């Protein structure tokens, strides 16, 4: 009997260790008092700091649930001006007029006997809504399944993409005056299939928003790649994304923390877990990862780090009326596999599930879950997992749309480099929190980078953990903080490690900004030998600053001649830019050669057997941002035809025809590189720092 008790205790301990610790507070919150709910749409419509809920219903009254900030909600739709009746499938919150409050798009399912159009409501900031559907031009009688907002043409106003069932999808382009026009044909974002869900995100890390569409009826899903010109192309087959099933919900997340967004799709059948290989190609690993949910009938789905350990978990909403399968929470094991942990939790939820979202309704940083059901209303599950740290961002665009949909955030945490993008419309017929959250495990967040949709960036070395931070575009702390009180803000704090500037003042530990007070030099005097990094010609040169510890060779200028490039790496008497002995056994025989650097292998004095010569002064070139975290933009008076990037040893690490105004250098490791650009008969070089 002792052994039986021991086994029972051990089993109970194992179950408790996997229990995700959620409480069903639906009755207390007041969200479960309805039926026929198809989705959940969250947003802080009254700007009180607590996210509210719009609950669409297909056969009953819609509800607008105001968050009271105490764990309860109040239905205020009767006084809001928002329509109550209709076959409402979903909705979407977004600031379409840039006045600082959330407006609401309400999407209905139109039938011959119930001809309800779609609606657009303007918010006056006090929670009063005005129907502008007719004047805006969007009062169409569609069979809508999902709605998404983003600024596709980057004109500073939110556009609206509508997925319809068995009719053409719609792209409502915002004219900036509360009117819209349908641009689905000019952009190429067409879809007349059984369109159910969509997710806008940057699948190929090129800085713009692409879109993946899911379909019911065993119709192939579609990946549309943004060409950066206002048009899209179908790359589904080439990227391994033309899968066909009875597709419903979809969301993106980085399951292996490799900096590339993966995709999860729910089906009325086995689900898809589509792993990004880092080049934008996808493979379905659902079965191997343990998240295919065989036997389930999946509708909603979303990535959520429920335990804040820094690894994205997955929640799946099943309709148990279709198949005897519960909802499921899959915990990310950190090795591209998942463990189902919801059997002993309220998240099991064996009902007729439809949409679902993650949210933080009590602002405690531990992400809650809401599920729309066809039979018992909306369940609200409060997260009681409080073990790990977290950080959250409420972001606002200034040069981009205020909602800043499409903005990518990257930071370093205990689990590695984490990324997330702010999206509008995911799961199935639903919209999760407008904030962006990261789990930090037991650690903190550092190297926090905001990449806004216009290409601008803001960088924070670190921010306080366990806090929701309001971040406005352009409010990088290096622009307005004097951390050591020396009279210099951090973006111009050129006194660091320089005793001649502000002597006696406490210095900030080296911040990599500007030690020499020359804003044109880069990262400056790292080894404090009197030479700054861009002209650090003493490295590996015993005759310059003898006795001073040298930086490990940084590939800048070994011969102290700023006109030569990367110098004499193999110490054979030839500088890199004219190192014509490479692969030529007749020149300096017996000397270790650098692998071919494509400069002048035959020693005829001509670079790469052409008559062109290089000089940085022949064409004015601007590369930005420099330093770069991945995307490098090229600005020249004429088109650059070809680009080659060399590492510090002269090896070619990137070469390509230039088909756009930027290079994607995400594949490169942190370090210093030389970029050779070829424009017609001219060649020229620029040096960059990849962070």
Secondary structure, 3 states (H helix, E strand, C coil): CHHHHHHHHHHHHHHHHHCCCEEECHHHHCCCCCCCECCCEEECCCCCCCCEEEECECCCCCEEEEECCCCCEEECHHHCCCCCCCCEEEEEEECCCCCCCCEEEEEEECCCCCCCCCEEEEECCCCCEEECHHHHCCCCCCEEEEEEEECCCCCCCCEEEEEEECCCCEEEEECCCCCEEECHHHHCCCCCCEEEEEEEECCCCCCCCEEEEEECCCEECEEEEECCCCCEEECHHHHCCCCEECEEEEEEECCCCCCCCEEEEEECCCCEEEEECCCCCEEECHHHHCCCCCCCCEEEEEEECCCCCCCCEEEEEEECCCCCCCCEEEEECCCCCEEECCCCCHHHCCCEEEEEEEECCCCCCCCEEEEEECCCEEEEEEECCCCCEEEEEEEECCCCCCCCCCCEEEEEECCEEEEEECCCCEECCEECCCCEEEEEECCCEEEEEEECCCCCEEEEEEECCCCEEEEECCCCHHHCCCCCCCCCCHHHCCCCCCCCCCCCCCCCCCCCCCCCCCCCCCCCCCCCCCCCHHHCCCCCCCCCCCCCCCCCCCCCCCCCCCCCCCCCCCCCCCCHHHCCCCCCCCCCCCCCCCCCCCCCCCCCCCHHHCCCCECCCCCCEEEECCCECCEEEEEECCCCCEEEEECCCCCEEEEEECCCCEEECCCCCCEEEEEEEEECCEEEEEEEEEC
